[in-house]
Amino acid sequence: MELNRDTINKIRGLILFTVITVIVGINYIKVLGLLAAAVNMAAPFILGAAIAFVLNVPMRRIESSLSHVLKKGSRLLRPVSMALSILLVAGVLFLVMFVVAPQLVRTLLGLQSSIPVFFGEVRQWLEQLFAENPQILTNMEQIQRMLAGAFTKFPSVDGLIFHSDQGWQYQHVYFRQALKDHKIIQSMSRKGNCYDNCIMETFFGRMKNEMFYGHEKEYSSFETFAKAVDGYINYYNNERIQEKTKWMPPTKFREASMCT
């Protein structure tokens, strides 16, 4: 499966969601304990709100309905509506305690037995995903090697501005912390704004069209491919003519521009 940047971002989001779900699932007893403590703290307020709702909203509606039967202002209106409200509350409590609560308990017990099976399947799926797509991990290892090599070659880079697009690797915690540790200022394009790196994107597009696509089988090793890239860069700078550079290679056009 070919992974582009959007696919990798979606996979990262899915992995993050899965990891959080797995952590919560493994510690679901503690999570349920925290929820129970929160419910116990909020119970008096919930009970008070429930009593206020039950004794006011339904009772007013009952009084309004009874006013057509009993005379308005009758002494029996309020006691009868109160009694009917209490009966209504008792019926609701009966349904909750003897119908809803037992079914909820059975559901939770079923979930308790199925949670380990579910997270076992999730673990197998993640292992299979990383086994079939090792580039998810190797991409980050490649970035770590690149940064280590750059900082070894250029140990003093205080105040350097590193500008890039919003690629996942540039947003990664490791990458941002590495730049911060070496006092590098990180800069990113706005989302969907390609104007500041369109020149390099254009170059990469031309390079792939002219020396890579259709020639993939010619590069039997990384060394062969790296040599071909170096050769194309030399060709692009010193031999390839373009209309926008007045039919001169970029290096000659730059020399001519400096002379004028």
Secondary structure, 3 states (H helix, E strand, C coil): CCCCHHHHHHHHHHHHHHHHHHHHHHCHHHHHHHHHHHHHHHHHHHHHHHHHHHHHHHHHHHHHHHCCCCCCCCCCHHHHHHHHHHHHHHHHHHHHHHHHHHHHHHHHHHHHHHHHHHHHHHHHHHHHHHHHCCHHHHHHHHHHHHHHHHHHHCCCCCCCEEEECCCHHHHCHHHHHHHHHCCCEEEECCCCCCHHHHHHHHHHHHHHHHHHCCCHHHCCCHHHHHHHHHHHHHHHHHCCCECCCCCECHHHHHHHHHHC
